[in-house]
Amino acid sequence: MEQNSGGSDGALELSVVMPCLNEADTLEICIQKAQQTIRQHGLAAEVVIADNGSTDESIAIAERMGARVVHVRAKGYGNALMGGIEAARGKFVIMGDADDSYDFLDLFKFVSKLREGYDLVQGCRLPWGGGTVLPGAMPFSHRWLGNPMFTLMVRSWFRAPIHDVYCGLRGFTKEFYVSLGQRCTGMEFATEMIIKASLFGARIAEVPITLHPDGRKSHPPHLKTVRDGWRTLRFFLMYSPRWLFMAPGLLLILLGVLGYLVAMPGLHLGKMTFDAHTLIFASLALLCGFQSCVFAILTKQFAISENLMPEDPRLNKFFQVVYLERGLVLSVGAIILGLGLLLAAVNQWRLADWGPLDYSVTMRWVVPGFTLTALGFQALLSSFFSSILGMKLRIGGPSG
């Protein structure tokens, strides 16, 4: 059912999109509340049901209530929403689950903020954001552990100005949604929207809402705590090379340098002696740490070239200093120095008439030698690969 009393040119201002998979228990009341709000405020609006393969009476209910049904064959929460939003004809889109946990009588709160010029209006169910969680509406682990933890992460890592990262009731402009180029087809769809909106500097507002107990009786909620919690954490890390690669890499490099500082002179600390074996552990830390940092840079480059993230001024400054030719010079220099140390160790063996060596001495040449050679070779390959990614960004990428 379309209600068009608010637009003189027949254009729709609002599309209310509900993903649906066997929601016969609650779909009617959700549509009814949305339509009541539309009538009450004279909105030019439609209700879109993005059906993801329901086998119950959901489709019949939606059609009887006058909602527009969009059939989405590709399975997944994100796929259902993508299909529904793509089919939406309104300037504004408000999405919300059809399980009666969200009160669609609150729709006008979101419309008001969108009319003020916000790109994304996020609902907040939690008290510290002004929301309300009714008894039995949210499991203890979700309310006090998972949601606060992931919200804190998205606020600190991505500077998202929200207090409830998992709230599925939200509004946005259709134009803004298209610009995001969302990729996630599962439960990560909702968090991807918040992260990308924050990274690209969107205008984000938050409105308090009340969460009601899930009204479905015929089947349990689709959300799986452990599985979807891990998928959220995985997605956060994928969108934050700094925490996934750079921070662990720098820590390993620091440990490696400290290892060399105590092992090269053979320091003694009480009964502890730092010798050649310490050098091997330190070299392992340096190699792994360097590779992790390189992955952070390459991942960030790729994400920017694919328009998954905005350009980073810090990365641009880095490449003004460390460009291909300079990277090649440093890489070749490290390889030459490393091979020189290895040849010096071979010469020691020659001087010993190819016999037994004093390993505590020789390993202080061998271990730094193979470490520098390996680091130089990694840097050489990484410099070329980074340059290839940079060519894509300059020639054909979104920022070119």
C-alpha positions, 0 to 999 in steps of 0.5 A: 500500500502506498500512501502519497498524501505528502508529495505533490509530484507523486514522488515517495519520501519514505520506504519502510523495508522489512526483511522477512523469512517466515515471520507470519507470527509478527509481520501483520502487526509490524506492517500495521504499525508502519502504516499507522505512522504513515497515515498519522503524519501524512507521509508519502510512503510505502512498506516493502517486504523483502522476502527471503524465501518464506514458506509460511503465510508471510507473503499472503499476509503482506499482500493482504495488508497492502505492502509491496513484496520483493522476492530476494532469492539470494539467502542471507540477512544482508542479501534480503535488505539489499534487495529490499532497499534496491527496490525501494522508491522513497528518498528515505529508507527506514529498515527494521526487523519484522519480529515486533521487537522494534516499534514502527510507531517510532518511524517519524523520529527517524524521518524528522532527523533525515529531514534535518539533513542527516545521512544515517539515523541510528536507533539506540535501544540501550539506556546509556544512549537514551533507549529502553530494553523491556524485560525479556527483550534482550539476552543478558550476554547481548545486553551487558557483554557483546553489544557494549564491547562491539559498540566500544570497539566501533566508537574507538576504532572507527569514531562512530558516534553511536551507542548501540551498534547492533540496533537494526532499526535505522534510517538513511537516504537512498542516495547515501546508501548507494554511495556506500557500496555495501558488500556484506550479505549476512548479519554483518550488513548492519555493522558494515553500514555504520563503519563505512558511514563513519569512515567516510565522514557521514552525518550520523544521528542517533534516536532512542527507541524501546526494544520489545520482546521478540513476538515470534512463537513458531521459531527462535530468533535467526541471530546466533550469539557465538557465530554472529559475534565472531563474524562481527569481530572478524569484520571489525578486524578486516576493516581495521588493518591497524589493529589486525596487522600493524599493532601486532607487527610493531609489537613483534618488531619491538620485541625483536629489536630488544632481543637483538640488543641483549643477545648481540653483546651476550648480556647476562642477567643473573643466571640468564644468558642471552646468546645465539638462541635468543637471536633466533627468536628475535629474528623470528619476531622481526620477520613476522612483525615486518610481514604483518606491518607490510600486510597492514599497508597493502590491505589499506591500499587495496581497501582505498582502491576498492572504495572500501575506505576513504583516502588516508593522509598518513598513508599518502605521506608515507608513500611520499617518503617510501616510494618504489625506487627508494624501497628498492634501494633499501631492499637491495641494500639490506640484501647485500648487507645480509649476504655480506654477513653470511659470506663473512661467516663462510669465511670464518669457516674457511679460516677454521679449515672447514672444521668445527666453529664457535657457534656463539661467535659465528651465529652472531654473523649468520643469524643477522645475515639471513634475517637482513637477507629475508627482510630485504627480499620481503621488502623488495617484493612488497615494494613492487606489489605496493606499486602495482596497487598504487597504479590501480588507484591512480589510473582506474581507482575511485580516487583517481 
